[in-house]
Amino acid sequence: MTWPGQFNFDFLGFLILSATWTAWRNQFSAAGLGLALVALFGGIPFLTTYLLYLSYQAKGDIRVMLLGEGRS
């Protein structure tokens, strides 16, 4: 595998991981699965915006931000 192939493989792994985390954080609800699709195709711009929104919503509590209300 050449360098571009490795980069594409790593980036695809990032997209799948961020989509899986987004769906898991929202307890695999319909909204969570919809956000997961947006995360898969939106990439880094979606994830940074979503994390910024969550940080304001959680008032800086990293546990609530990463795990969700029910799990923290």
ROKOLLO-62993 format. One record per residue: y, x, z of N, C-alpha, C in turn; residue in three letters. Coordinates in Angstrom, 1 decimal. Example, Ala and Ser with C-alpha at 12.3 -4.5 7.8 and 13.67 -1.06 7.14 Angstrom:
BEGIN
n.py, n.px, n.pz, ca.py, ca.px, ca.pz, c.py, c.px, c.pz, rest
-5.7, 13.2, 7.8, -4.5, 12.3, 7.8, -3.3, 13.2, 7.8, ALA
-2.2, 12.8, 7.1, -1.1, 13.7, 7.1, 0.0, 12.9, 7.9, SER
end
This chain:
BEGIN
n.py, n.px, n.pz, ca.py, ca.px, ca.pz, c.py, c.px, c.pz, rest
-1.2, 0.8, 0.0, 0.0, 0.0, 0.0, 1.2, 0.9, 0.0, MET
2.2, 0.6, -0.9, 3.4, 1.4, -0.9, 4.4, 0.9, 0.1, THR
5.5, 1.5, 0.1, 6.6, 1.2, 1.1, 7.1, -0.3, 0.9, TRP
7.4, -0.7, -0.3, 7.8, -2.1, -0.4, 6.7, -3.1, 0.0, PRO
5.5, -2.8, -0.3, 4.4, -3.7, 0.2, 4.3, -3.8, 1.7, GLY
4.5, -2.6, 2.4, 4.4, -2.6, 3.8, 5.6, -3.4, 4.4, GLN
6.8, -3.2, 3.8, 8.0, -4.0, 4.3, 7.7, -5.5, 4.1, PHE
7.2, -5.9, 3.0, 7.0, -7.3, 2.8, 6.0, -7.9, 3.7, ASN
4.9, -7.1, 4.0, 3.9, -7.5, 4.9, 4.4, -7.7, 6.3, PHE
5.2, -6.7, 6.8, 5.8, -6.8, 8.1, 6.8, -7.9, 8.2, ASP
7.6, -8.1, 7.2, 8.6, -9.2, 7.2, 7.9, -10.6, 7.2, PHE
6.8, -10.7, 6.5, 6.0, -12.0, 6.5, 5.4, -12.2, 7.9, LEU
5.0, -11.1, 8.6, 4.5, -11.2, 10.0, 5.6, -11.7, 10.9, GLY
6.8, -11.2, 10.7, 7.9, -11.6, 11.5, 8.2, -13.1, 11.3, PHE
8.2, -13.6, 10.0, 8.5, -15.0, 9.7, 7.4, -15.9, 10.3, LEU
6.2, -15.5, 10.2, 5.1, -16.3, 10.8, 5.2, -16.3, 12.3, ILE
5.5, -15.2, 13.0, 5.6, -15.2, 14.4, 6.8, -16.0, 14.9, LEU
7.9, -15.9, 14.2, 9.1, -16.7, 14.7, 8.8, -18.2, 14.5, SER
8.1, -18.6, 13.4, 7.8, -20.0, 13.2, 6.8, -20.5, 14.2, ALA
5.8, -19.7, 14.5, 4.8, -20.1, 15.6, 5.5, -20.2, 16.9, THR
6.4, -19.3, 17.3, 7.1, -19.4, 18.6, 8.0, -20.6, 18.6, TRP
8.7, -20.9, 17.5, 9.5, -22.1, 17.5, 8.8, -23.3, 17.7, THR
7.6, -23.5, 17.0, 6.8, -24.7, 17.2, 6.2, -24.7, 18.6, ALA
5.8, -23.6, 19.1, 5.2, -23.6, 20.5, 6.2, -23.9, 21.5, TRP
7.5, -23.4, 21.4, 8.5, -23.6, 22.4, 8.9, -25.1, 22.4, ARG
8.8, -25.8, 21.3, 9.1, -27.2, 21.2, 7.8, -28.1, 21.4, ASN
6.7, -27.5, 21.9, 5.5, -28.1, 22.2, 4.8, -28.8, 21.0, GLN
5.0, -28.2, 19.9, 4.4, -28.7, 18.6, 4.7, -30.2, 18.3, PHE
5.9, -30.6, 18.7, 6.4, -31.9, 18.4, 6.8, -32.0, 16.9, SER
7.1, -33.2, 16.5, 7.5, -33.3, 15.1, 8.8, -32.5, 14.8, ALA
9.7, -32.5, 15.8, 10.9, -31.7, 15.6, 10.6, -30.2, 15.6, ALA
9.7, -29.9, 16.5, 9.3, -28.5, 16.6, 8.6, -28.0, 15.3, GLY
7.8, -28.8, 14.7, 7.2, -28.4, 13.5, 8.2, -28.3, 12.3, LEU
9.2, -29.2, 12.4, 10.2, -29.1, 11.4, 11.1, -27.9, 11.5, GLY
11.4, -27.5, 12.8, 12.1, -26.3, 13.0, 11.3, -25.1, 12.7, LEU
10.0, -25.2, 12.8, 9.1, -24.1, 12.5, 9.2, -23.8, 10.9, ALA
9.2, -24.9, 10.2, 9.3, -24.7, 8.7, 10.7, -24.1, 8.4, LEU
11.7, -24.5, 9.0, 13.0, -23.9, 8.8, 13.0, -22.5, 9.2, VAL
12.3, -22.1, 10.3, 12.2, -20.7, 10.7, 11.4, -19.9, 9.7, ALA
10.4, -20.5, 9.2, 9.6, -19.8, 8.2, 10.4, -19.4, 6.9, LEU
11.1, -20.4, 6.4, 11.9, -20.2, 5.2, 13.3, -19.7, 5.4, PHE
13.8, -19.9, 6.6, 15.2, -19.5, 6.9, 15.4, -18.1, 7.4, GLY
14.3, -17.6, 8.0, 14.3, -16.2, 8.4, 15.3, -15.8, 9.5, GLY
15.8, -14.6, 9.4, 16.7, -14.1, 10.4, 17.9, -14.9, 10.6, ILE
18.6, -15.4, 9.6, 19.8, -16.2, 9.9, 19.5, -17.4, 10.7, PRO
18.4, -18.1, 10.5, 18.0, -19.3, 11.3, 17.7, -18.8, 12.7, PHE
16.9, -17.8, 12.9, 16.5, -17.4, 14.2, 17.6, -16.9, 15.1, LEU
18.6, -16.2, 14.5, 19.7, -15.7, 15.3, 20.6, -16.9, 15.7, THR
20.8, -17.9, 14.8, 21.6, -19.0, 15.2, 20.9, -19.9, 16.2, THR
19.5, -20.0, 16.1, 18.8, -20.8, 17.0, 18.8, -20.2, 18.4, TYR
18.6, -18.9, 18.5, 18.6, -18.2, 19.8, 20.0, -18.3, 20.4, LEU
21.0, -18.2, 19.6, 22.4, -18.3, 20.2, 22.6, -19.7, 20.7, LEU
22.2, -20.7, 20.0, 22.2, -22.1, 20.5, 21.5, -22.3, 21.8, TYR
20.2, -21.7, 21.8, 19.4, -21.9, 23.0, 20.0, -21.1, 24.2, LEU
20.7, -20.0, 24.0, 21.3, -19.3, 25.1, 22.4, -20.1, 25.7, SER
23.2, -20.8, 24.9, 24.3, -21.6, 25.4, 23.7, -22.9, 26.1, TYR
22.7, -23.4, 25.6, 22.0, -24.6, 26.1, 21.4, -24.3, 27.5, GLN
20.8, -23.1, 27.6, 20.1, -22.7, 28.8, 21.0, -22.0, 29.8, ALA
22.3, -21.9, 29.5, 23.3, -21.3, 30.4, 22.9, -19.9, 30.8, LYS
22.3, -19.1, 29.8, 22.0, -17.7, 30.1, 20.7, -17.5, 30.8, GLY
19.9, -18.5, 31.1, 18.6, -18.3, 31.8, 17.6, -18.0, 30.7, ASP
17.1, -16.8, 30.7, 16.3, -16.3, 29.7, 14.9, -17.0, 29.7, ILE
14.4, -17.3, 30.9, 13.1, -18.0, 31.0, 13.2, -19.4, 30.3, ARG
14.3, -20.1, 30.5, 14.4, -21.4, 29.9, 14.6, -21.2, 28.4, VAL
15.3, -20.2, 28.0, 15.6, -20.0, 26.6, 14.3, -19.7, 25.8, MET
13.5, -18.8, 26.4, 12.3, -18.4, 25.6, 11.1, -19.3, 25.8, LEU
11.0, -19.9, 27.0, 9.8, -20.7, 27.3, 10.0, -22.2, 27.1, LEU
11.2, -22.7, 27.2, 11.5, -24.1, 27.2, 11.7, -24.7, 28.6, GLY
12.2, -25.9, 28.6, 12.4, -26.6, 29.9, 11.2, -26.8, 30.7, GLU
10.1, -27.3, 30.1, 8.9, -27.7, 30.8, 8.1, -26.5, 31.3, GLY
8.2, -25.3, 30.7, 7.4, -24.2, 31.1, 8.0, -23.2, 32.0, ARG
9.3, -23.3, 32.2, 10.1, -22.2, 33.0, 10.1, -22.5, 34.4, SER
end
